[in-house]
Amino acid sequence: MRNINENTITPAVLESLADCPDPRLKEVLSALVRHLHDFAREAKLTEAEWMAGIQFLTATGQKCDDKRQEFILLSDTLGLSTLNVALNHSKSSQATEATVFGPFHVADAPEFELGDDISGGAAGEPLFVRATVRGPDGEPVANAVVDVWQADAEGLYDVQRADLAAAQGRGVLRTDAEGRLHFRGVMPVAYPIPTDGPVGRMLDATRRHPWRPAHVHFMIVAPGYETLITHVFSDGDRYLDSDAVFGVRSSLIGDFVRHSAGVAPDGSEQAAPFHVLDFDFVLEYAGEVGAGIGEG
């Protein structure tokens, strides 16, 4: 491989992958090389721009830790996460649509019983969620594991608060024998994604806003069914049509009904206004259309 130029570099790199023993790895890397080289040619990438890109990706990695995933945020804001979801999770007409995973999920969240308050003292008006989890034929999905996480009234997730000693606004519950789920949280609000890193600088440079519409995250896992990673968005939110991470689906917009002070769905007496969300989730059978499990 001598005297490589802009016309011969791509086939030379592809030839270097010829003996890759993993067919899928070879396919993915070959496609990456072709498209990456074509991108550089189309954009007429300068050396300074190449270095700026290297520095941007380095900074993105440096911003990641066990509580924040800047690379997922980058993928989200470039639309790659939504594209990946669409490619891997095409749904039958009756199944609940998937959407982006987001950067603030935490593994091993605390477990709760049905009816518990998962807010952990997070700020916000009380939200009572009543949901069902069913299969494509209407059968209740019992004992499904439902992972829930949400931001508080200030638009922050617990992992964004360095002073917290325990989880807030997240938890794991299981559906009952009839596929029912109910718990208490706080009313979500619209919030800006983190802008203190390279992704925020990219948004600012391109004059894009960082806002996401109010939502609650759900991940539902049950044997025999495709894992569902989704949100429920608040109807009427001003950012539903300009979500910074392109995650909104019309079918995922729920009615978070505001009630005056009084008796809540769990029978408790609420001295201040509260909200109620009713939502039905429908899972796809494993191995059906577009089945797959992904984390963004």
NORWOFEN-V171881 format. One record per pair of residues at least 12 apart in sequence whose C-alpha atoms are under 6 Angstrom apart, sorted by the first residue. I is the first residue (numbers start at 1). J is the second residue. Records with the same first field share a line. If there is no record, write none. Layout:
I = J  J
This chain:
14 = 30
60 = 198
67 = 159
69 = 103
72 = 103
74 = 199
76 = 245
77 = 245
81 = 296
82 = 100
88 = 290
89 = 290  291
90 = 290
91 = 289
95 = 282  283  284
96 = 281  282
98 = 229  230
99 = 230  247
100 = 247  296
101 = 295  296
109 = 171
110 = 171
111 = 171  172  173
112 = 172  173
114 = 182  183
115 = 182  183
116 = 183
117 = 184  185
118 = 169  170  171  185
119 = 168  169  185
120 = 168
122 = 152  168
123 = 152  153
124 = 153  186  187
125 = 186  187  274
126 = 186  187  274
127 = 184  185  186  187  274  275  276
128 = 184  276
129 = 182  183  276  277
130 = 181  182  278
131 = 180  181  278  279  280
132 = 179  180  181  280  281
133 = 179  281  282
134 = 282
135 = 282  283
140 = 178  179
141 = 179
142 = 175  176  177  178  179
143 = 174  175  176
144 = 174  175  221  222
145 = 173  174  220  221
146 = 172  173  174  219  220
147 = 171  172  218  219
148 = 170  171  217  218
149 = 169  170  217
150 = 169  216
153 = 189
155 = 191
188 = 214  215
189 = 214
190 = 212  213  214
191 = 211  212
192 = 210  211  212
193 = 210
210 = 244
211 = 244
212 = 243  244
213 = 237  239  240
214 = 233  234
215 = 232  233  234
216 = 231  232
217 = 231
218 = 230  231
224 = 286
225 = 284  285  286
226 = 284  285  286  291
227 = 293
232 = 252  253  254
233 = 253  254
234 = 253  254
235 = 253  254  255
256 = 275  276  277
257 = 275  276
258 = 274  275
259 = 273  274  275
260 = 273
261 = 273
